[in-house]
C-alpha cells in the first residue's frame, strides 16, 4: 500500500514538474517572441522535454497558451485579494484591489500575455471566462462593502460589470500611453471619483469610514 502510494505521488510529482516546465518555457517564449512566432519545438527545447511529452499534457499550442493565461489571471487574483485584505475599511479595500489590478496588469510580461497576445490566441469569449476569478473578487468586495455600510445596497451584478469592464479597458489605454505612469495616475484619480459616485458621495471615501473616525 505504501509503495503504491509513493509510486502515485512520484508519478504526480513528475507530471507536475513536466507541466510546470512546459508552461514556464511557453510563457517565456510567448513574452519574448509572441504567440504566432513561437513553435512547439521551441517550447519543448526550452522545457527540456520531447514533443511526445508535450502532447501527453497539451493537445496544441492554443491549449498551453490558455494555461499560461489562466496562471497569470490566478496570480492577478491573488494580488487583488491581498490588496483588499490590507485595508481595514472594505471600501478602501475595493479601491486598493482595483489599483493593484491596474498596476499588476502593466508589468511588462503580464501586459504582453494578457493585453497583447491573449486576444488573438484565445479570443474575447475565452478570455472573459478565464477572467471570471478577478471579476468575482470585485463582486465579493462590493458585497462586503454593502454589508459594512460603506455603500448603499444595490444590485451588484451590473455595478461589478461596469467597474470591472472599465478597469480592463483602462489597462489597455494605459498600456498604449506614451507615459504609462502619468496615465495610471490620471486613471486612479478618476477611479476614485467613480467609486465615490457608487458610494453616493461627491468625494472619495465612504460614510462608513467617516463614522469610524468620529467614534469616541
C-alpha positions as CSV (number, residue, x, y, z in Angstrom):
1,X,0.0,0.0,0.0
2,X,2.8,2.4,1.0
3,X,4.7,1.5,-2.1
4,X,1.7,2.2,-4.4
5,X,1.0,5.5,-2.6
6,X,4.6,6.5,-3.1
7,X,4.5,5.5,-6.7
8,X,1.4,7.5,-7.4
9,X,2.9,10.5,-5.6
10,X,6.1,10.2,-7.6
11,X,4.2,10.0,-10.9
12,X,2.1,13.0,-9.9
13,X,5.2,14.9,-9.0
14,X,6.8,14.1,-12.3
15,X,3.7,15.1,-14.2
16,X,3.5,18.4,-12.3
17,X,7.2,19.1,-12.9
18,X,6.9,18.4,-16.6
19,X,3.7,20.5,-16.9
20,X,5.3,23.3,-15.0
21,X,8.4,23.3,-17.1
22,X,6.3,23.4,-20.3
23,X,4.2,26.3,-19.0
24,X,7.2,28.3,-17.8
25,X,9.0,27.8,-21.1
26,X,5.9,28.6,-23.2
27,X,5.3,31.8,-21.2
28,X,8.9,33.0,-21.6
29,X,8.7,32.4,-25.4
30,X,5.2,34.0,-25.7
31,X,6.5,37.1,-24.0
32,X,9.8,37.3,-26.0
33,X,8.7,36.1,-29.4
34,X,4.9,36.3,-29.4
35,X,2.3,33.6,-29.7
36,X,2.3,33.3,-33.5
37,X,6.1,33.1,-33.8
38,X,6.5,30.5,-31.0
39,X,6.8,26.9,-32.2
40,X,6.0,23.8,-30.3
41,X,9.6,22.6,-31.0
42,X,11.0,25.8,-29.3
43,X,8.8,25.2,-26.3
44,X,9.9,21.6,-26.0
45,X,13.6,22.5,-26.4
46,X,13.4,25.2,-23.7
47,X,11.5,23.0,-21.3
48,X,13.8,20.1,-22.0
49,X,11.1,17.6,-23.0
50,X,10.1,15.7,-26.1
51,X,7.2,16.5,-28.4
52,X,5.7,13.3,-27.2
53,X,5.8,14.6,-23.6
54,X,4.2,17.8,-24.7
55,X,1.3,16.1,-26.4
56,X,0.9,13.9,-23.3
57,X,-0.1,17.1,-21.4
58,X,-1.4,19.5,-24.0
59,X,-3.1,19.0,-27.3
60,X,-1.8,22.1,-29.1
61,X,-0.2,25.5,-28.7
62,X,-3.5,27.2,-28.0
63,X,-4.2,24.9,-25.1
64,X,-0.8,25.7,-23.4
65,X,-1.3,29.4,-24.0
66,X,-4.7,29.1,-22.3
67,X,-2.9,27.6,-19.3
68,X,-0.3,30.4,-19.3
69,X,-3.0,33.0,-19.5
70,X,-5.1,31.3,-16.7
71,X,-2.0,31.1,-14.5
72,X,-1.4,34.9,-15.0
73,X,-5.1,35.5,-14.1
74,X,-4.8,33.4,-10.9
75,X,-1.7,35.4,-10.0
76,X,-3.6,38.7,-10.6
77,X,-6.4,37.4,-8.4
78,X,-4.0,36.8,-5.6
79,X,-2.6,40.3,-5.9
80,X,-6.1,41.8,-5.9
81,X,-7.2,39.7,-2.8
82,X,-4.1,40.6,-0.9
83,X,-4.5,44.3,-1.6
84,X,-8.1,44.2,-0.5
85,X,-7.2,42.5,2.8
86,X,-4.5,45.1,3.7
87,X,-7.2,47.7,4.2
88,X,-9.3,47.8,7.4
89,X,-12.2,49.6,5.7
90,X,-13.8,47.5,2.9
91,X,-14.4,50.4,0.6
92,X,-10.7,51.4,0.9
93,X,-10.1,47.7,0.1
94,X,-12.1,47.9,-3.1
95,X,-10.1,50.8,-4.3
96,X,-6.8,49.1,-3.3
97,X,-7.8,46.0,-5.2
98,X,-8.7,48.0,-8.3
99,X,-5.4,49.8,-8.1
100,X,-3.5,46.6,-7.6
101,X,-5.1,45.1,-10.7
102,X,-4.2,48.1,-12.8
103,X,-0.6,48.2,-11.6
104,X,0.0,44.5,-11.9
105,X,-1.5,44.3,-15.4
106,X,1.1,46.8,-16.5
107,X,4.1,44.6,-15.5
108,X,5.7,44.0,-19.0
109,X,5.4,40.2,-19.1
110,X,1.8,40.2,-17.8
111,X,0.9,43.0,-20.2
112,X,2.4,41.1,-23.1
113,X,0.4,37.9,-22.3
114,X,-2.9,39.5,-21.2
115,X,-3.2,42.5,-23.3
116,X,-1.2,41.8,-26.5
117,X,-1.2,38.1,-27.1
118,X,-4.4,36.8,-25.5
119,X,-7.0,38.4,-27.7
120,X,-5.5,36.8,-30.9
121,X,-4.6,33.5,-29.3
122,X,-7.8,32.9,-27.3
123,X,-10.5,35.3,-28.4
124,X,-12.6,37.5,-26.1
125,X,-15.1,34.8,-25.1
126,X,-12.4,32.5,-23.7
127,X,-10.6,35.4,-22.1
128,X,-13.8,36.5,-20.3
129,X,-14.4,33.0,-19.0
130,X,-10.9,32.8,-17.6
131,X,-11.0,36.3,-16.1
132,X,-14.1,35.4,-14.1
133,X,-12.0,34.9,-10.9
134,X,-10.9,38.6,-10.7
135,X,-14.3,39.8,-11.6
136,X,-15.9,37.6,-8.9
137,X,-13.4,39.0,-6.4
138,X,-14.7,42.5,-7.2
139,X,-18.3,41.4,-6.7
140,X,-17.4,39.9,-3.4
141,X,-15.5,43.1,-2.3
142,X,-18.6,45.2,-3.2
143,X,-20.8,42.8,-1.3
144,X,-18.6,43.2,1.8
145,X,-18.7,46.9,1.4
146,X,-22.5,46.8,1.3
147,X,-22.7,44.7,4.4
148,X,-20.3,47.0,6.2
149,X,-22.4,50.0,5.4
150,X,-19.8,51.6,3.1
151,X,-22.1,51.9,0.2
152,X,-25.9,51.7,-0.3
153,X,-27.4,48.2,-1.0
154,X,-27.8,47.8,-4.8
155,X,-27.8,45.1,-7.5
156,X,-24.2,44.1,-7.6
157,X,-24.1,42.3,-11.0
158,X,-24.3,45.5,-13.1
159,X,-22.1,47.5,-10.8
160,X,-19.4,44.8,-11.0
161,X,-19.6,44.6,-14.8
162,X,-19.4,48.3,-15.2
163,X,-16.4,48.7,-12.8
164,X,-14.5,45.6,-14.0
165,X,-15.1,46.3,-17.6
166,X,-13.9,49.9,-17.2
167,X,-10.8,48.8,-15.4
168,X,-10.0,46.2,-18.1
169,X,-10.4,48.9,-20.8
170,X,-8.2,51.3,-18.8
171,X,-5.4,48.8,-18.6
172,X,-5.4,48.8,-22.5
173,X,-5.4,52.6,-22.6
174,X,-2.6,52.9,-20.0
175,X,-0.5,50.2,-21.8
176,X,-0.7,52.2,-25.0
177,X,0.0,55.5,-23.4
178,X,3.3,57.3,-24.1
179,X,3.7,58.0,-20.4
180,X,2.2,55.0,-18.6
181,X,2.8,56.3,-15.1
182,X,1.1,59.6,-15.8
183,X,-1.8,57.7,-17.4
184,X,-2.0,55.4,-14.4
185,X,-2.1,58.4,-12.0
186,X,-4.9,60.1,-14.0
187,X,-6.8,56.8,-14.2
188,X,-6.6,56.3,-10.4
189,X,-7.8,59.8,-9.8
190,X,-10.8,59.2,-12.0
191,X,-11.4,55.8,-10.4
192,X,-11.6,57.5,-7.0
193,X,-14.4,59.7,-8.3
194,X,-16.2,56.9,-10.0
195,X,-16.2,54.9,-6.7
196,X,-17.3,58.0,-4.8
197,X,-20.3,58.0,-7.2
198,X,-21.0,54.4,-6.4
199,X,-20.9,55.3,-2.7
200,X,-23.3,58.2,-3.3
201,X,-20.7,60.8,-2.4
202,X,-19.1,63.8,-4.0
203,X,-15.6,62.9,-2.9
204,X,-13.6,59.6,-2.5
205,X,-14.2,57.6,0.6
206,X,-17.4,56.4,2.3
207,X,-19.7,57.4,5.1
208,X,-18.8,54.2,7.0
209,X,-15.2,55.4,7.2
210,X,-16.2,58.8,8.5
211,X,-18.4,57.2,11.1
212,X,-15.5,55.0,12.3
213,X,-13.2,58.1,12.6
214,X,-15.8,60.1,14.6
215,X,-16.5,57.4,17.2
216,X,-15.2,58.4,20.6
